[in-house]
């Protein structure tokens, strides 16, 4: 790969550009080269560059015993691999609508789905509607928004309620938001309305805000912080969950 120019990957919906910069392999949509959609360090396989991914992963500690995780949005395949690094026994499902993103994650970011790390090429809303029986997942990561795009059908109250139903009453939901986007306040109000309580963690270097909270039960913050500290002690991740959760404030 030419690190200066990158490689254009033709996609059925949009073309993508894969390039290398500052030790990372990155990708973006070819028609929007200023907004990276995913990245992974060339020598550190669990370093996915974006701070918000660590903040979202921290929400895993808000559940007492996560066994199944759902990620809406694939990117470079960071979240399911970070979850696997924490506990290989956790099963994950990832949903991505763009077949070009799926192809890039497989070919350039070494994302290899298997029997317990499943990948579904589908619309996030349609997938959640099809699984809205409340028996699905312990933790749901919603990574469908970026600084420039918030799909309307993934931002209305109906979608938010559908995610909560698909997750089930004992689940935790974590959402990547960008506070500079005009719909940020409405999204915070919407997620706050469908969750029992909601917390926000501010990224230090970017405009991301990760909102998370339980669907029904209240968060046992002492137990959550203890679980985060225990995960940190294992040293499997290149960031601290406890540091992230210690900065959480009520949304």
N, C-alpha and C positions, 0 to 999 in steps of 0.2 A: 504494500500500500504506500502511495506517495503521501507522506504526512502533511505536505503543503497543500495539495489540491483535494485529496480524498477520493472516494469512489462513489459514483452515483448508482444507486440501486433502484431499478424501475419497480414501482409498486402499482397494484391495480387501482388504488385510490389516489395516491400522491407519490411522487418520487422522493427518495430519501438520499441524504448525503452522509457517508461515513468518513470520518477524518480523525487524525491523531494530533493532540496538542498537549504540551506540558506533561507528558508521561501518561496521558489518558487516551483511550479510544472513545470517541463520541459519535453521536449521530443527531441529525436534525432533519426536518423536512426541507427538500431542496428549494422550495419556494419561500422559505423563511429561515435563512441560514443564521440569523442572529439568535435563535432560540433553541438551545440544545434540548433534546428530548430524553437523552440517556447518556451515561458515561461509565467507564470502568477503567481502573488503573491497569497498565500493561503488566505490572509485576506484582501487584497486591490485589488478588482476585475478589476480596470483599470490600474494596474501596471503590464505591460507586460515586464519589465526588460530591454529590448534592447533599447538603446538610439536612434537608427536610426528611430524607429517608431514615436517618437515625432517629429523628423525632417521632416519625410514624412507628418505627420498630419499637420504640419505648412503650407505646400503648399496649404491646403484648403483655407487659407486666401488670396491666390493670385487670387482667383475667386470672383467676386463681389456678386454672389448669387448662390452658388452651391445647386442644387436640386437632382442630381443623381451622384453617385460615383461608379467607377469600380475598383476593386482590383484584380490584377493578382498575385495569390499566396495567400494561406490561413494562413499557420503557425498555431498559436493557436487561430486565429480569432480576432487578435488585431485591425487591421485597421477599419473594419466595425463597431466594438463596440466603438472605439474612436470617429468615425464620428457620431455615434448615440448619444454619450454623449454630443457632441457639439450641435447637432440639431436633435431631433428625427424625424423631418419631412423629412430629407434627405433620399432618397431611395438608396440602395446599392446593387451591384451585385459583387460576389466574385467568381473567377474561380480557381479551383485547379485540377490538373491532377491526383494526387495520391489519390486513394480511401482510402488508409491506413491513410494518413494525415487527410482526412475528418472524418474518424471513430474516430481517436484520439481526434480531436478538439471537436467533439460532446460528446464523452464519458468521457473525462478527463478534458476538459477546458470549459465545459458548453456553448459551442457555439450552439445557437439555431436559425437557420434560420427561417424566417417568410415571410409574404407577402411583406414587404418592406425591408427586409435584406435577399436577395436571394443568394443561393449557387448553383454553376454549376460545376459538375465534368467533366472537359474537358481540352484539351490542350489550352494554352493561345493563341497560334498563330491561331489555328483553330477557336476559339471563336471570335477573333478579325476580321478574314477574313469574318466570317458569319455576322458580324455586322459592316462592313466597309462602312456604308452608311452616316456617319457623323451626325447622329441624336441621338447619344447614351448618352454620359455622360459629365458632367461639369468638373469632375476631374478624372484622371486615375492614380492609384498607380501601379507601376511595381515593384513587389518584387519577381523576378524570379531568382536572382543571389545570390550566397554566396561566401565565401572566397575561396572555392575549386571548385566550379562548375558554369560554365556559358554555358547553353545549346546553341549550335551553332545556332539552328533554332530560338532562341529567342534573338539573338544578331546581326543578319545581318541587313543591311539597309532595306531590304524588310519588315522585321517584324516591325522595328521602324516606317516606313512609314505607315504600316497597323494600328498600334496603334494610330497614329496621325489621320488617316482617321476615325477610329472607334470613336475616342473621339469627333471629330468635330472641326470646326474652332474657336469656342469660348472657348474651353476647356483648362485646365491646366494639364500637365503631370508631375508626380514626380516619380523618379527612385532611388531605392536603389542600390548603387554600392560599390565595395570594391577596394580601390585604390592600394592595393598590388597585385591584380590579373593582370596577363600579358596583358589582353585585356582591362584593364581600360582606357588607352588613346584612343583606337579606339572607345570604347563605348561612351566616352565623345564627340569625334568628330562626331560620328553618331547621337547622340541625338541633338547635337548643330545644325546639318544640317537640322533636320526635325522640329525644334521648332523655333519660331520667335526670341526668346532669351533664354538663359539658365543661371541658377544660381547654385552654389554649396554651400552646407552647410557641414562643416567638423564636424564629431563626435569628442567629446573631449576625449573619453575613448577608442574608438575602431578605426578600419581602415575603417569604413563606410564613404561614401560620398553620400549625397542625392543631386541629380541633379533635378531641376524642372524648368518649364517655360511654357509660353502660346504657343499654336499651331500657332496662327496668330497675335493677338494683342499684343502690348507692355504692360509690367507690370506697373501699376500705383503704385509705391513703397510706396508713402505716404498713399494711401488708403489701401494698403495691410497691412502695419504696424498698421494702425488704426483699421482694422478689427481684427488683431491678438490681439491687446491690449483689445478690447472689449470682445473677447472670453476668454482671460485670466481673466478678471474681474469677469466672471461668476463663476470661481473656480471649473469647472467640471472636469478638467484634472489634472493629477499629475505632469505636466511639463508646461513650458511657451512657447507658440508659438512665442511670441514677442522676447524672448531671442534667439530662433533658427533663426528667420528671420533676426535679427540684425547682425548675423554672416555670412549671405549669401554674396558671392562674385561672380562676373561674371565668368562663366565657360570658 
